[in-house]
Amino acid sequence: MCAIAELTGDGKQEIISALDPLKGRGSELTRLDLDPNAYWCTALSPDGSRIAATRRADGPIYILSPHGQPIQQIQVKGWNDVQSLTWDATGRGLFVAAGVRSGTVLLYVDMQGNASPLWRNAGASEYTIGVPSPDGRHLAITSDTRSGNIWMLENF
């Protein structure tokens, strides 16, 4: 199954619709209420049977059916500030980026909320995401790093 997620104009809901690669957008599957002032993210499981979603950066991660019925809630143990999430290739866990004081940590989180740090990007400033290969043997990581330097000039 393919799906597309879009925000409503007021930013208060995310609409998840079926997507046919040949025919385009299909029927609406579900709507998720969001906090318009908080970071949110969603991810469709590899087999299309579940949606992982956060409504707030401090969790929990909701596991929903494609029609929005709750299946499970996961609170990532020992971490908060969830910035992104993707499913692993098997659908048995998630790759979750968590913000920390000096950057971002990419975690592997099982379905009980146990987190294992995989990679840290000191200085990451916005988006870090881990994307598994279809066979689950490799993980592509994208992240950005920013640095700045401020100078003050007098009488210039």
MILUM-528736 format. One record per residue (C-alpha): residue number from 1; residue in one letter; z, x, y. Coordinates in nm, 2 decimals. Each point is the difference from the previous one (the first is absolute). Layout:
N
<num=NUM residu=a pz=Z px=X py=Y>
...
This chain:
156
<num=1 residu=m pz=0.00 px=0.00 py=0.00>
<num=2 residu=c pz=-0.07 px=0.11 py=0.35>
<num=3 residu=a pz=0.19 px=-0.12 py=0.30>
<num=4 residu=i pz=0.00 px=0.04 py=0.38>
<num=5 residu=a pz=0.31 px=-0.01 py=0.22>
<num=6 residu=e pz=-0.02 px=-0.10 py=0.37>
<num=7 residu=l pz=0.24 px=-0.07 py=0.28>
<num=8 residu=t pz=0.01 px=-0.33 py=0.18>
<num=9 residu=g pz=-0.08 px=0.02 py=0.37>
<num=10 residu=d pz=0.37 px=-0.02 py=0.09>
<num=11 residu=g pz=0.10 px=0.27 py=-0.25>
<num=12 residu=k pz=0.26 px=-0.22 py=-0.16>
<num=13 residu=q pz=-0.18 px=-0.04 py=-0.34>
<num=14 residu=e pz=-0.22 px=0.19 py=-0.23>
<num=15 residu=i pz=-0.27 px=-0.20 py=-0.18>
<num=16 residu=i pz=-0.10 px=0.13 py=-0.34>
<num=17 residu=s pz=-0.34 px=-0.14 py=-0.13>
<num=18 residu=a pz=-0.21 px=0.06 py=-0.30>
<num=19 residu=l pz=-0.30 px=0.21 py=0.06>
<num=20 residu=d pz=-0.32 px=-0.01 py=-0.20>
<num=21 residu=p pz=-0.20 px=0.32 py=0.07>
<num=22 residu=l pz=-0.33 px=-0.20 py=-0.01>
<num=23 residu=k pz=0.10 px=-0.33 py=0.16>
<num=24 residu=g pz=0.26 px=0.12 py=0.24>
<num=25 residu=r pz=0.34 px=-0.16 py=0.08>
<num=26 residu=g pz=0.12 px=-0.26 py=-0.24>
<num=27 residu=s pz=0.30 px=-0.23 py=-0.01>
<num=28 residu=e pz=0.33 px=0.08 py=0.17>
<num=29 residu=l pz=0.25 px=0.12 py=-0.26>
<num=30 residu=t pz=0.32 px=0.02 py=0.20>
<num=31 residu=r pz=0.15 px=0.05 py=0.35>
<num=32 residu=l pz=0.29 px=0.23 py=0.06>
<num=33 residu=d pz=0.23 px=-0.04 py=0.30>
<num=34 residu=l pz=0.04 px=0.32 py=0.19>
<num=35 residu=d pz=0.22 px=0.13 py=0.27>
<num=36 residu=p pz=-0.25 px=0.08 py=0.28>
<num=37 residu=n pz=0.22 px=0.28 py=0.13>
<num=38 residu=a pz=0.04 px=0.18 py=-0.33>
<num=39 residu=y pz=-0.24 px=0.21 py=-0.22>
<num=40 residu=w pz=-0.13 px=-0.18 py=-0.30>
<num=41 residu=c pz=-0.23 px=0.09 py=-0.29>
<num=42 residu=t pz=-0.15 px=-0.16 py=-0.31>
<num=43 residu=a pz=-0.17 px=0.13 py=-0.32>
<num=44 residu=l pz=-0.18 px=-0.18 py=-0.29>
<num=45 residu=s pz=0.10 px=0.13 py=-0.34>
<num=46 residu=p pz=-0.28 px=0.17 py=-0.20>
<num=47 residu=d pz=-0.04 px=-0.30 py=-0.23>
<num=48 residu=g pz=0.01 px=-0.25 py=0.29>
<num=49 residu=s pz=0.31 px=-0.18 py=-0.15>
<num=50 residu=r pz=0.25 px=0.10 py=0.27>
<num=51 residu=i pz=0.03 px=0.07 py=0.37>
<num=52 residu=a pz=0.26 px=0.25 py=0.13>
<num=53 residu=a pz=0.09 px=-0.08 py=0.36>
<num=54 residu=t pz=0.26 px=0.10 py=0.26>
<num=55 residu=r pz=0.08 px=-0.22 py=0.29>
<num=56 residu=r pz=0.23 px=0.26 py=0.17>
<num=57 residu=a pz=0.02 px=0.38 py=-0.02>
<num=58 residu=d pz=0.35 px=-0.01 py=-0.14>
<num=59 residu=g pz=-0.11 px=-0.21 py=-0.30>
<num=60 residu=p pz=0.02 px=-0.15 py=-0.25>
<num=61 residu=i pz=-0.34 px=0.03 py=-0.16>
<num=62 residu=y pz=-0.10 px=-0.34 py=-0.13>
<num=63 residu=i pz=-0.21 px=-0.03 py=-0.32>
<num=64 residu=l pz=-0.19 px=-0.33 py=0.02>
<num=65 residu=s pz=-0.26 px=-0.18 py=-0.21>
<num=66 residu=p pz=-0.35 px=-0.02 py=0.16>
<num=67 residu=h pz=0.10 px=-0.35 py=0.11>
<num=68 residu=g pz=0.31 px=0.12 py=0.18>
<num=69 residu=q pz=0.27 px=-0.10 py=-0.25>
<num=70 residu=p pz=0.28 px=0.26 py=-0.01>
<num=71 residu=i pz=0.03 px=0.20 py=-0.32>
<num=72 residu=q pz=0.24 px=0.27 py=0.09>
<num=73 residu=q pz=0.16 px=0.18 py=0.29>
<num=74 residu=i pz=0.04 px=0.38 py=0.01>
<num=75 residu=q pz=0.23 px=0.18 py=0.24>
<num=76 residu=v pz=-0.09 px=0.37 py=0.01>
<num=77 residu=k pz=0.33 px=0.18 py=-0.09>
<num=78 residu=g pz=0.11 px=0.26 py=0.25>
<num=79 residu=w pz=-0.30 px=-0.04 py=0.23>
<num=80 residu=n pz=-0.11 px=-0.23 py=0.29>
<num=81 residu=d pz=-0.28 px=-0.01 py=0.26>
<num=82 residu=v pz=-0.27 px=-0.09 py=-0.25>
<num=83 residu=q pz=-0.33 px=0.09 py=0.17>
<num=84 residu=s pz=-0.26 px=-0.06 py=-0.27>
<num=85 residu=l pz=-0.03 px=-0.09 py=-0.37>
<num=86 residu=t pz=-0.26 px=0.01 py=-0.27>
<num=87 residu=w pz=0.03 px=-0.08 py=-0.37>
<num=88 residu=d pz=-0.02 px=0.27 py=-0.26>
<num=89 residu=a pz=-0.30 px=-0.02 py=-0.24>
<num=90 residu=t pz=0.20 px=-0.17 py=-0.27>
<num=91 residu=g pz=0.16 px=-0.27 py=0.22>
<num=92 residu=r pz=0.35 px=0.12 py=-0.11>
<num=93 residu=g pz=0.10 px=0.16 py=0.33>
<num=94 residu=l pz=-0.08 px=0.06 py=0.36>
<num=95 residu=f pz=-0.08 px=0.29 py=0.23>
<num=96 residu=v pz=0.21 px=-0.06 py=0.31>
<num=97 residu=a pz=0.00 px=0.20 py=0.32>
<num=98 residu=a pz=0.34 px=0.01 py=0.17>
<num=99 residu=g pz=0.06 px=0.12 py=0.35>
<num=100 residu=v pz=0.27 px=0.26 py=0.05>
<num=101 residu=r pz=0.12 px=0.18 py=0.31>
<num=102 residu=s pz=-0.24 px=0.29 py=-0.02>
<num=103 residu=g pz=-0.31 px=-0.17 py=-0.16>
<num=104 residu=t pz=-0.08 px=-0.20 py=-0.31>
<num=105 residu=v pz=0.08 px=0.02 py=-0.37>
<num=106 residu=l pz=-0.23 px=-0.14 py=-0.26>
<num=107 residu=l pz=0.20 px=-0.16 py=-0.28>
<num=108 residu=y pz=-0.07 px=-0.13 py=-0.35>
<num=109 residu=v pz=0.20 px=-0.32 py=-0.03>
<num=110 residu=d pz=0.05 px=-0.18 py=-0.34>
<num=111 residu=m pz=0.04 px=-0.37 py=-0.03>
<num=112 residu=q pz=0.38 px=0.03 py=0.01>
<num=113 residu=g pz=-0.01 px=0.18 py=0.34>
<num=114 residu=n pz=0.07 px=0.35 py=-0.13>
<num=115 residu=a pz=-0.18 px=0.24 py=0.23>
<num=116 residu=s pz=-0.12 px=0.35 py=-0.07>
<num=117 residu=p pz=-0.13 px=0.22 py=0.29>
<num=118 residu=l pz=-0.34 px=0.14 py=-0.07>
<num=119 residu=w pz=-0.11 px=0.16 py=0.33>
<num=120 residu=r pz=0.13 px=0.05 py=0.35>
<num=121 residu=n pz=-0.20 px=0.04 py=0.32>
<num=122 residu=a pz=0.22 px=0.14 py=0.27>
<num=123 residu=g pz=-0.14 px=-0.12 py=0.33>
<num=124 residu=a pz=-0.19 px=-0.30 py=-0.13>
<num=125 residu=s pz=-0.02 px=-0.24 py=0.28>
<num=126 residu=e pz=-0.15 px=-0.32 py=-0.13>
<num=127 residu=y pz=-0.18 px=-0.08 py=-0.32>
<num=128 residu=t pz=0.05 px=0.17 py=-0.34>
<num=129 residu=i pz=-0.14 px=-0.16 py=-0.31>
<num=130 residu=g pz=-0.04 px=0.10 py=-0.37>
<num=131 residu=v pz=-0.30 px=-0.13 py=-0.19>
<num=132 residu=p pz=-0.01 px=0.05 py=-0.37>
<num=133 residu=s pz=-0.32 px=0.07 py=-0.20>
<num=134 residu=p pz=-0.10 px=-0.28 py=-0.23>
<num=135 residu=d pz=0.12 px=0.20 py=-0.31>
<num=136 residu=g pz=0.33 px=0.07 py=0.17>
<num=137 residu=r pz=-0.03 px=0.38 py=-0.04>
<num=138 residu=h pz=-0.05 px=0.09 py=0.36>
<num=139 residu=l pz=0.14 px=-0.11 py=0.33>
<num=140 residu=a pz=-0.19 px=0.02 py=0.33>
<num=141 residu=i pz=0.24 px=0.03 py=0.30>
<num=142 residu=t pz=-0.11 px=-0.06 py=0.36>
<num=143 residu=s pz=0.23 px=0.06 py=0.29>
<num=144 residu=d pz=-0.01 px=0.13 py=0.35>
<num=145 residu=t pz=0.21 px=0.24 py=0.19>
<num=146 residu=r pz=0.04 px=0.03 py=0.37>
<num=147 residu=s pz=0.17 px=0.25 py=0.22>
<num=148 residu=g pz=0.04 px=0.02 py=0.37>
<num=149 residu=n pz=0.09 px=0.25 py=0.26>
<num=150 residu=i pz=0.12 px=-0.09 py=0.34>
<num=151 residu=w pz=-0.03 px=0.23 py=0.30>
<num=152 residu=m pz=0.14 px=-0.06 py=0.35>
<num=153 residu=l pz=-0.18 px=0.17 py=0.28>
<num=154 residu=e pz=0.15 px=0.00 py=0.35>
<num=155 residu=n pz=-0.19 px=0.03 py=0.32>
<num=156 residu=f pz=-0.34 px=-0.05 py=-0.17>
